[in-house]
Amino acid sequence: MKIRTSVAVDKALLEKAGKLSRRYRNRSELMEAALRAYLARITRQEKKAKDLEIINRRAADLNEEALDVLDYQVAL
């Protein structure tokens, strides 16, 4: 379901969007695509940050486990 809204946008930005909107049916479609892409990027960044926080929190345990595994390797 689409909802009409009003958004204040910088004039120069709107002009650039107008030029790019030729690839879309209209400016609204362009802005919707841009917002979807931006939200997807932010979501990916948040997930990566969360994953990195988990890895960093477990780093000592993971490093200890890796060193333990190395003790079982046969020298070549």
C-alpha positions as CSV (number, residue, x, y, z in Angstrom):
1,M,0.0,0.0,0.0
2,K,1.4,3.4,-1.0
3,I,0.9,6.5,1.1
4,R,1.3,10.0,-0.1
5,T,3.7,12.1,1.9
6,S,5.5,15.5,1.7
7,V,9.2,15.7,2.2
8,A,11.5,18.8,2.1
9,V,14.5,18.2,-0.1
10,D,17.4,20.4,-1.1
11,K,16.8,22.0,-4.5
12,A,20.1,20.9,-6.0
13,L,19.5,17.3,-4.8
14,L,16.0,17.4,-6.2
15,E,17.3,18.6,-9.6
16,K,19.8,15.7,-9.7
17,A,17.1,13.3,-8.8
18,G,14.9,14.7,-11.6
19,K,17.7,14.0,-14.1
20,L,18.1,10.4,-12.8
21,S,14.4,9.8,-12.6
22,R,14.3,9.3,-16.4
23,R,15.4,5.8,-15.7
24,Y,12.3,5.3,-13.6
25,R,8.6,6.0,-14.2
26,N,8.8,9.1,-12.0
27,R,10.7,10.8,-9.1
28,S,8.7,8.9,-6.5
29,E,9.8,5.6,-7.9
30,L,13.5,6.8,-7.9
31,M,13.2,8.0,-4.3
32,E,11.5,4.8,-3.2
33,A,14.3,2.7,-4.8
34,A,17.0,5.0,-3.2
35,L,15.3,4.7,0.2
36,R,15.1,0.9,-0.1
37,A,18.8,0.7,-1.1
38,Y,19.8,3.0,1.8
39,L,17.8,1.0,4.4
40,A,19.2,-2.3,3.1
41,R,22.8,-0.9,3.4
42,I,22.1,0.3,7.0
43,T,20.6,-3.1,7.9
44,R,23.7,-4.8,6.5
45,Q,26.0,-2.5,8.4
46,E,24.1,-3.1,11.7
47,K,24.3,-6.8,11.2
48,K,28.0,-6.7,10.5
49,A,28.6,-4.5,13.6
50,K,26.6,-7.0,15.7
51,D,28.5,-10.0,14.3
52,L,31.9,-8.2,14.9
53,E,30.8,-7.4,18.5
54,I,30.1,-11.1,19.1
55,I,33.4,-12.1,17.5
56,N,35.3,-9.6,19.6
57,R,33.5,-10.7,22.8
58,R,34.5,-14.3,22.1
59,A,38.0,-13.5,20.7
60,A,39.9,-14.9,23.6
61,D,38.0,-18.2,23.6
62,L,38.3,-18.5,19.8
63,N,42.1,-17.8,20.0
64,E,42.6,-20.3,22.8
65,E,40.7,-22.9,20.8
66,A,42.8,-22.2,17.6
67,L,46.0,-22.6,19.6
68,D,44.7,-25.9,21.1
69,V,44.0,-27.2,17.6
70,L,47.5,-26.3,16.4
71,D,48.9,-28.5,19.2
72,Y,47.3,-31.5,17.5
73,Q,48.8,-30.9,14.1
74,V,51.6,-33.1,12.9
75,A,54.8,-31.3,11.9
76,L,55.6,-31.6,8.2
